Amino acid sequence: MKPDISVKLCSIKLQNPIILASGTCGFGEEIAKFLNLNKVGALITKTITLKPKEGNPPPRIAEVEGGIINSIGLENPGIKSFVKDKLPFLRKLKIPFFVSISGETEDEFAELAKILDKEKNISAIELNLSCPNLKQGKNLFGQDPKITYETIKKVKEVTSIPIIAKLTPQVKDITEIALACHKANCDIISLINTIPAMVIDLRTGKPFLGGISGGLSGPAIKTVALKMVYDVAKVVDTPIIGCGGIMNGKDAVEFILAGASAVSVGTANLISPDSAQKTTEEIENYLIQRKINSVKKLIGKSLD
Ligand SMILES: Cc1cc2nc3c(=O)[nH]c(=O)nc-3n(C[C@H](O)[C@H](O)[C@H](O)COP(=O)(O)O)c2cc1C
């Protein structure tokens, strides 16, 4: 008999634990040419802001040992165009989709959530807390437990759609931030986003990326992400989406054992757009080989 690979993230049922990570599957349309989206667990859109953003100058991606560094800079069409031009395609999918948003202030996050609250079929809103808080200079929202708490609270006041807090690894203690999410009644915690990194171009002697530096993702960050998921799972019972360097079923199972109820794959989609499908099959095979009838039995097992 085939094992049960469905999982739940608060009230949201996923047919399998594999989610397409924000920024690596656009708004679904392009990747749908290479991957049957109705077979993945869920999809998270590119982060949307109030106004359209052009992003950083090229080059925007550098291939490095163990991963890539991107300096896309949140290029997106803005909320108005997202609702008009991108939501109709997403609504036709048979899987849950989550909309990622980012603001420059707590109020801007709430404003975006208020707009999305009026729209049908959005299963969750992911708050990209890895962006600078204008009121606090260069500090990121997700670096301060108080700001994290207040942002989630403000968003929850204006919408009944479940909220995912996507955390940045650029913190002293990730558990402090996770506890703030829990206190604010956040429905799901997603971690981690990319890690700051850069490349110097030896031909020019200057930074290679147009944005000077960017965010490292892929296998190089897997073990860092895994520890953060494990640490967060130890202190809160909020469902976790694990993310960072997941390239295959074995990586995904490690995150699930560390406490993630589901995982999101990012860089793997850029290398091979059908990797989510393969990763799902590999999870299934892992369960079959060990005669485990449900993936849910693995969640958090390494913490016992
Ligand atoms: C090209 C690219 C664009 C990304 N854009 C976003 C984004 O818009 N919002 C966001 O929250 N994360 C974004 N991310 C981060 C990913 O969602 C993910 O957290 C990170 O890449 C780690 O996972 P991975 O190692 O599987 O790629 C982006 C990552 C890449 C590689």
The ligand as a MOL file (V3000), in Angstrom:
LIG
                    3D

  0  0  0     0  0            999 V3000
M  V30 BEGIN CTAB
M  V30 COUNTS 31 33 0 0 0
M  V30 BEGIN ATOM
M  V30 1 C 16.1380 33.7600 -7.2650 0
M  V30 2 C 15.5350 33.7900 -5.8860 0
M  V30 3 C 14.5150 34.6930 -5.5840 0
M  V30 4 C 13.9480 34.7050 -4.2940 0
M  V30 5 N 12.9350 35.5820 -4.0190 0
M  V30 6 C 12.3220 35.5470 -2.8030 0
M  V30 7 C 11.2110 36.3760 -2.5220 0
M  V30 8 O 10.7230 37.1340 -3.3680 0
M  V30 9 N 10.6750 36.2950 -1.2750 0
M  V30 10 C 11.1260 35.4520 -0.2970 0
M  V30 11 O 10.5880 35.4190 0.8110 0
M  V30 12 N 12.1760 34.6260 -0.5510 0
M  V30 13 C 12.7740 34.6610 -1.7700 0
M  V30 14 N 13.8180 33.8100 -2.0300 0
M  V30 15 C 14.2910 32.9030 -0.9720 0
M  V30 16 C 13.7010 31.5040 -1.1240 0
M  V30 17 O 12.2930 31.5040 -1.0210 0
M  V30 18 C 14.2960 30.5600 -0.0520 0
M  V30 19 O 13.9260 31.0260 1.2250 0
M  V30 20 C 15.8120 30.4790 -0.1220 0
M  V30 21 O 16.2590 30.4850 -1.4570 0
M  V30 22 C 16.3630 29.2170 0.5650 0
M  V30 23 O 15.8700 28.0420 -0.0380 0
M  V30 24 P 16.6900 27.1980 -1.1640 0
M  V30 25 O 18.0560 26.9700 -0.6090 0
M  V30 26 O 15.8760 25.9650 -1.3730 0
M  V30 27 O 16.7190 28.0690 -2.3850 0
M  V30 28 C 14.4120 33.7920 -3.3040 0
M  V30 29 C 15.4260 32.8750 -3.6240 0
M  V30 30 C 15.9920 32.8590 -4.9030 0
M  V30 31 C 17.0620 31.8410 -5.2020 0
M  V30 END ATOM
M  V30 BEGIN BOND
M  V30 1 1 1 2
M  V30 2 1 2 3
M  V30 3 2 2 30
M  V30 4 2 3 4
M  V30 5 1 4 5
M  V30 6 1 4 28
M  V30 7 2 5 6
M  V30 8 1 6 7
M  V30 9 1 6 13
M  V30 10 2 7 8
M  V30 11 1 7 9
M  V30 12 1 9 10
M  V30 13 2 10 11
M  V30 14 1 10 12
M  V30 15 2 12 13
M  V30 16 1 13 14
M  V30 17 1 14 15
M  V30 18 1 14 28
M  V30 19 1 15 16
M  V30 20 1 16 17
M  V30 21 1 16 18
M  V30 22 1 18 19
M  V30 23 1 18 20
M  V30 24 1 20 21
M  V30 25 1 20 22
M  V30 26 1 22 23
M  V30 27 1 23 24
M  V30 28 2 24 25
M  V30 29 1 24 26
M  V30 30 1 24 27
M  V30 31 2 28 29
M  V30 32 1 29 30
M  V30 33 1 30 31
M  V30 END BOND
M  V30 END CTAB
M  END
